[in-house]
Amino acid sequence: MGGAAQGPSAKNITIKTRDEIQIMAAANQIVAEVLVMLEDAVEPGITTYDLDGMAQSLCEKRGAKPAFKGYRGFPASLCVSINEQVVHGIPSRKRKLKKGDIVSFDFGTIYQGYFGDSAISVAVGRIDDEKKRLLAVTEASLMAAIEQIRPGNRIADIGAAVQGYVEQHGFSVVRQFVGHGIGATLHEGPEIPNFVQQGSSPRLREGMVVAVEPMVNVGTAQVKVLADGWTVVTQDGRPSAHFEHSIAVTEDGPRILSSREKFVVEAKIA
């Protein structure tokens, strides 16, 4: 779940022990399992409310709590954002997925006192070529950013990787909402923008854990918040995509705590 951009700061950055990172890995693997389940459940006609219930049920079955439910008043466990909705979409009994939609799922957990947070965007049936390219570019920009998550690099290196990749492919990055540090609270320092901010940029240190989440629009980068106080949409009504991983900074490079690989492989075997 992205936060509103405030500007670069080295405040509230916490360094985690190896044991804490192991707990965060467990928290994030529950998130990963939920996201794989949701992707498999996507089909025309299913309501976003039903998807929210599925996410909460599996989370609780794994011994965790949904991180977003009640967070600053958010009314659901799962953020479901469709087409022009960028982030923080609220599930509804009335909203059904339709063929040709793209839908973003953002989910978080609290497990043994630590948070997990990750997001994916997926197609509902066949989608047009522009939406296919949007999904591919957004996910690839996240992977380009993750390559920068090494001790000694700066937060600005992450944003530069996302912005450079996205703009090279003709899309735009949202600037009003950003990624964040994560640990015993959902939103810690530092901010992780998907663009290069002005001002000093903190260096990455071993033991930091960050949630990197490119929010990429087909058209304008400008967004607005709807009257519900949560749902963020593109100002021009064109599609948006959102991918996110929680990553630990280690001496060996980035460790993706929310990797879905294990559950994707298990689903294929099953």
N, C-alpha and C positions, 0 to 999 in steps of 0.2 A: 504494500500500500504506500504510494508515493506521498511525500509531504510538499507543502508549499515552499517555494524557493525563498530563502532569506538572505543568502549571500555567503561567501566563503568564510569559514571559521574553524579553528582547531579546538574549540571548546567541546566538552562532553564526549571526547573520544576515550573509549575504554579499551584496554589491552586484555585479551582473554588468555587464560591458561590453556594448556592442552586438554585438560579435563573438561573445561567449560566449552571448548570447541567441539569436543566429542558429544556433549549433550546437545549443542546447537545442531550438530550433524543429524542426530536422532530426530530433533524437532523438525528439521527441514526435510528429512526423508518421509515423514508423515505428510508434509505438504506435497512432496513430489508424488506420493502414492495417490493422494486425493486428485491432483491435477490430471494424472494419467487416467484415473477412473472417469473424471468429468469429460475428458476428450473422447473417451470411448462411448460415453452416454449421449453425446451430441447427435441430435437428429431433428429434422423438421417436426414441429408440433410440441416438443417438450417445453415446459414452462421454466423460466429462470427461477421461480420459487421451488420447483421440484429439484433442480440442480443444487440450490442452496441447502435443501434438506439432506440430499445425498452427501454433500461435502461435510456437513456438521456431523452426520451419523458416523461416517468412517473415521473422522478425526477423533470423536469420543470413544469409538471402539478401540482405537490405538492408544488410549490413555492420555490424550491431550485435550486442550480446550481451544475452541476457535478464537483466534487473537483479535479479530476485527469486531466481533459482536459486542456492541456497547461501547466500543472505542470512540471516545469523543462524541458519543451519541449515534454511531452508525448502527442501523437497525437489523443487520443481517450478519451471517457468518462469512458469506462469499460476495466479492465484488464481481458483478457480471456486466460487461460493457459491450454493446452491440453496435457495429458499423461506425457511425459518427461519434459514438460515446468513447471517450478516451480512457478514463479510469473512474472508479468509485460508483459504478452503476449499481442501483439497488434492485435486488430480485423482486419479482412481482408475480402474483397468480395470473395476471392478465397478459403478461408478455410471453409470447411463444417464439421460439426460434423458427426461422423460415429458410427455405432453400436460397442460397446465394448470400446469406449473411456471413460476416465474420464476427466472432465473439471472443472476448478476452475474459479470462478467469484469473483473478488475483485472490490468493488465499494465504492465511497465516495461522500459525499454531503457537500455543504456549505449552511447553513441555518441561517439567522439572525446573521451572522458574526461568526458562530461556525461550526466546522467540525464533520461529522460522517464518520465512516470507518468500514467495515466488509467484510468478505469473506466466501464462501462456496465452497466445491467440491462435484460434483454429477456425477452419472453414466449416460451414454447414452445407454439406453437399457440394455441388459444383459452384465455383465462384469465378468471376471474370479475371482476366489476365492482370489487370491493375491491382486487384486485391491479392492475387497470388504473389505478385512482385513485392507488394507492401509487407506481407508476412515474411517472405524470405529475407528481405533487406533488414527488417527490424530485428529478426533473430540473429542474423549475421553481424549486425552492429553490436549486439550484446556480446557475442563471442569475441569480436575484435577488442571490445573494452576489457573483457576478462583477461586477455593476454597482457594488459598493462598492469595488472594487479600483482605487483612484485615489490619487495622492500626497497625503499629508496626512490621509487617513482612517486610522482605527485598525483593528487586527485585530478588535476587539470589534464593529465595524460589520458585518464579514463574518458572524460568529456570530449577531448579532442578526437579520440578514436571513434566514438559514436557519431559526433557531428560530421567528421570528415567522411565516414563511410556513407551515412545517410544522404548528405547533400551531394555527394558524388553520383548518387543514383536518382537524384531529382526530387527527393522527398524533404520534409522539414521536421525538426525536432522541437518538441514542446519545451518551453522555457519556464513556465509558471509552476511546474511540478517537477520534483527531482527525486533521486534515490537518497539513501541514508545509511548511516551506521546502524547496527542492530546488535542486540545482546540481551541483557536482562530487561530492557525496555524495547519497544517496537521501533521507535525513532530515536537514535542517538546521533551524536556528531561522528563524522563530518557529513555535510551535504554531499551528494554525488550527482552533480548535474550532468546532463547529456550534451553539454556544450561547454565551451571554454569561458568561464566567468572572469570578469575583471578582478584584480586584487590578488593577494598572496594565496597560494594553494598549499595545504598541508601535505607533508610527505607520508607515504604509506609505510607502516611499520609492522613487523611480524607480530601476529596476535590480534591485529585488527580484523573485524568482520564487517563487510559492507554489503548492502543490497543495491545492486545496480539494475536499473529498470528503464531502458529506452522506451519512450512514448513517441511514436513516429506518425506523422500525418501525411496524407497524399497531397493536400493543398497547403493552406496557410498554417503557420505554427501557432496562430492565435487560438485560444480556447476561452470558454466561459462556463460558469457553474450554473446549473439549472435551479429553479425555485425550490427544489427539495433540499438544497444546501449541500448536496454531495456530488451528484452526477456531473462530470466534466465532459463537455462536447466541443467539437471543432466549430469555430465560428462560421466557417463556410459550408458546414454540413457534409463535408467529404469524409471518407473513411479514415480510421486511425487504428494502429496496432500497438500492442504492449507485451513485452517479454521482460522477465525478471529472474535473477538468481541471487541467492545469498552466498557470498564467497569469503573464505578465510585467507588472510595474507600469511603465507608460510615462507620459510627460507628456501623451499624448493619451487616456489611459484604459487599461482592461485589454486585453491582447493574449492571446487564447487560443491557446497554442502547440500544444495537442493537439486542435484543431478537426478534426472528421471530415468537414466539409462537402465538401471536394475529393473524397474517396474515395466518398462517398455519391453525388455527382453522376456520377462516372465509372462507378459500378456501374449507375446508371440508364441511362446512355448505352449501355453494353455490353449 
